[in-house]
Amino acid sequence: MADQTFDTIIVGAGIVGSALAAFLSKDNEHESILLIDRSFHALSGSTGSAPGLVGQLNVSQTLTTLAQESVQEYASMAGAFKKVGCLELASSDAGLSEQQERLAMATDRGMKASIVDHDESAKLLPPIVKKDSFRQALYFPDDGLADPGVITHAYRSQAKSRGVQFEEADVVEIKQSGDAVTGVVTADGRSFQARQIVVASGIWTTSLLLETIQKQIPLVPVAHPYVYSSARDSRHIDYPFVRWPERLVYARDHGERDGFGTYDHPPLAVDNPGASAVSDWQGSGFDTAVSKALKECFSSGFGSAETDLSSDSLELKLQEKISGIFTLTPDNLPVVGAIGPEGLWIAAAIWVTTAAGCAKFLTKLLKGEDVDDHMKSALDPGRFGSSVPVEELKKQALKTYNHIYGADESGGGS
Ligand SMILES: Cc1cc2nc3c(=O)[nH]c(=O)nc-3n(C[C@H](O)[C@H](O)[C@H](O)COP(=O)(O)OP(=O)(O)OC[C@H]3O[C@@H](n4cnc5c(N)ncnc54)[C@H](O)[C@@H]3O)c2cc1C
């Protein structure tokens, strides 16, 4: 049977690939698009384990713009986004002055933000923060919680209704002829042809590019812990989510349980991710690296009377522990654009927070429309150049993990 031919093939139907399929097919009935994923049933990529915190202010104006565009999108989708707000806590003098800087930055950019004193913050906070552990909070009322599963499925439905073809298959090869891509081959031996291929394969992007076109880009899959408390009664209040930059921790109310994440541990690269973006908690020293951070976090900062997460009872009282995996880059900005050979594009290292904005931006590039030049170079996959060896760039990328809330151009964290 002859290979099926498309204008564009998108490899990966996580939140990024699905959003791209929806945007690219909109008002574009002449474009034939194929969306391929290993599974359309489970969300086995990073999208499936993200708790969906969306904070829009970032030192990088590019990330702020992409996050604002994404929130605008999510807010228009049923059940996709709750504007619960975000409270960033501080307890040290350095933390307080950092809040002043962030407040000034937000005000400059026309974003809503205010400093809230201890007593007012205590009223707004979910009862999972120990009240004597912080001094004040920086409040962003327009931030909120996205539901990555709802968003991904909504984009897939939009794409399907606009004629995008879906195939469940594992792409094992990107085919090339001369300087241009020509299609993909799947593990079950099928071939699909296209003049454009977009790799939106999350943490598997590096291996797919390296194995099939011998292209090295400095993307580093890294393990990240997220833990859930045991079940409790619903509080029936939409509490803001909480970030604590000084302690590198964050938390949110999930309705009938609480969720906590930490960056306060040595970063752990995941060189060969398996079939899902959740790795083994016990393996690769992750448990040892993380349990100290969690104990510290629950002994003096987080915890609630309802679920008794004191550090002594921690192991017993956690209902679920996830070692998720997401992708880091040397500057903590996504990579979105053409990478060569001709017709090959990439959309990787993208958070839920900026997924819709990045997918819209890539849609414009694919359609040859005008885009903001600054954003194009900030996201350009070729921006790292070739003067620094890729292995060195990967080390830089890994180091950004502990500065995810940093005051430099990085900082896209939950
Ligand atoms: C624990 C954790 C907490 C997080 N918290 C947040 C948060 O609060 N806020 C936030 O904004 N972000 C958060 N993130 C980050 C966010 O989840 C990811 O950055 C985002 O979901 C990536 O989406 P994606 O579509 O690029 O990748 P993925 O969701 O990983 O999708 C990639 C898809 O490609 C498919 N695929 C890969 N290779 C192939 C192949 N060869 N053939 C066919 N299909 C293939 C996979 O099956 C997968 O479905 C978190 C991540 C983790 C792990």
The ligand as a MOL file (V3000), in Angstrom:
LIG
                    3D

  0  0  0     0  0            999 V3000
M  V30 BEGIN CTAB
M  V30 COUNTS 53 58 0 0 0
M  V30 BEGIN ATOM
M  V30 1 C 5.7040 16.3880 38.4350 0
M  V30 2 C 5.5190 17.4900 37.4320 0
M  V30 3 C 4.8990 18.6590 37.8210 0
M  V30 4 C 4.7030 19.6780 36.8900 0
M  V30 5 N 4.0120 20.7840 37.2770 0
M  V30 6 C 3.7170 21.7370 36.3670 0
M  V30 7 C 2.8990 22.8280 36.7400 0
M  V30 8 O 2.3960 22.8960 37.8670 0
M  V30 9 N 2.6910 23.8100 35.8240 0
M  V30 10 C 3.2140 23.7380 34.5600 0
M  V30 11 O 3.0020 24.6630 33.7890 0
M  V30 12 N 3.9570 22.6810 34.1620 0
M  V30 13 C 4.2310 21.6870 35.0350 0
M  V30 14 N 4.9990 20.6210 34.6680 0
M  V30 15 C 5.6110 20.5980 33.3180 0
M  V30 16 C 4.6110 20.1290 32.2600 0
M  V30 17 O 3.9060 19.0150 32.7100 0
M  V30 18 C 5.3070 19.7350 30.9620 0
M  V30 19 O 6.3080 20.6590 30.6660 0
M  V30 20 C 4.3100 19.6550 29.7940 0
M  V30 21 O 3.2260 18.8420 30.1490 0
M  V30 22 C 4.9900 19.0930 28.5430 0
M  V30 23 O 4.0140 18.8710 27.5470 0
M  V30 24 P 4.4220 18.2050 26.1480 0
M  V30 25 O 3.1980 18.1020 25.3340 0
M  V30 26 O 5.5900 18.9320 25.5800 0
M  V30 27 O 5.0070 16.7760 26.5160 0
M  V30 28 P 4.2710 15.4330 26.9620 0
M  V30 29 O 3.0860 15.6880 27.7690 0
M  V30 30 O 5.3420 14.5940 27.5570 0
M  V30 31 O 3.7900 14.8010 25.5940 0
M  V30 32 C 4.6810 14.2100 24.6770 0
M  V30 33 C 3.9040 13.1390 23.9370 0
M  V30 34 O 4.7400 12.6280 22.9020 0
M  V30 35 C 4.4990 11.2510 22.7760 0
M  V30 36 N 5.6880 10.6690 22.1430 0
M  V30 37 C 6.9660 10.8130 22.5470 0
M  V30 38 N 7.8030 10.1890 21.7010 0
M  V30 39 C 7.0230 9.6380 20.7490 0
M  V30 40 C 7.2990 8.8420 19.6110 0
M  V30 41 N 8.5540 8.5000 19.2760 0
M  V30 42 N 6.2600 8.4150 18.8440 0
M  V30 43 C 4.9740 8.7530 19.1680 0
M  V30 44 N 4.6670 9.5010 20.2390 0
M  V30 45 C 5.6740 9.9370 21.0200 0
M  V30 46 C 4.2810 10.7680 24.2060 0
M  V30 47 O 3.5430 9.5650 24.2310 0
M  V30 48 C 3.5320 11.9500 24.8170 0
M  V30 49 O 2.1330 11.7690 24.7720 0
M  V30 50 C 5.1940 19.5560 35.5560 0
M  V30 51 C 5.8330 18.3800 35.1660 0
M  V30 52 C 5.9900 17.3500 36.0840 0
M  V30 53 C 6.6390 16.0910 35.6230 0
M  V30 END ATOM
M  V30 BEGIN BOND
M  V30 1 1 1 2
M  V30 2 1 2 3
M  V30 3 2 2 52
M  V30 4 2 3 4
M  V30 5 1 4 5
M  V30 6 1 4 50
M  V30 7 2 5 6
M  V30 8 1 6 7
M  V30 9 1 6 13
M  V30 10 2 7 8
M  V30 11 1 7 9
M  V30 12 1 9 10
M  V30 13 2 10 11
M  V30 14 1 10 12
M  V30 15 2 12 13
M  V30 16 1 13 14
M  V30 17 1 14 15
M  V30 18 1 14 50
M  V30 19 1 15 16
M  V30 20 1 16 17
M  V30 21 1 16 18
M  V30 22 1 18 19
M  V30 23 1 18 20
M  V30 24 1 20 21
M  V30 25 1 20 22
M  V30 26 1 22 23
M  V30 27 1 23 24
M  V30 28 2 24 25
M  V30 29 1 24 26
M  V30 30 1 24 27
M  V30 31 1 27 28
M  V30 32 2 28 29
M  V30 33 1 28 30
M  V30 34 1 28 31
M  V30 35 1 31 32
M  V30 36 1 32 33
M  V30 37 1 33 34
M  V30 38 1 33 48
M  V30 39 1 34 35
M  V30 40 1 35 36
M  V30 41 1 35 46
M  V30 42 1 36 37
M  V30 43 1 36 45
M  V30 44 2 37 38
M  V30 45 1 38 39
M  V30 46 1 39 40
M  V30 47 2 39 45
M  V30 48 1 40 41
M  V30 49 2 40 42
M  V30 50 1 42 43
M  V30 51 2 43 44
M  V30 52 1 44 45
M  V30 53 1 46 47
M  V30 54 1 46 48
M  V30 55 1 48 49
M  V30 56 2 50 51
M  V30 57 1 51 52
M  V30 58 1 52 53
M  V30 END BOND
M  V30 END CTAB
M  END
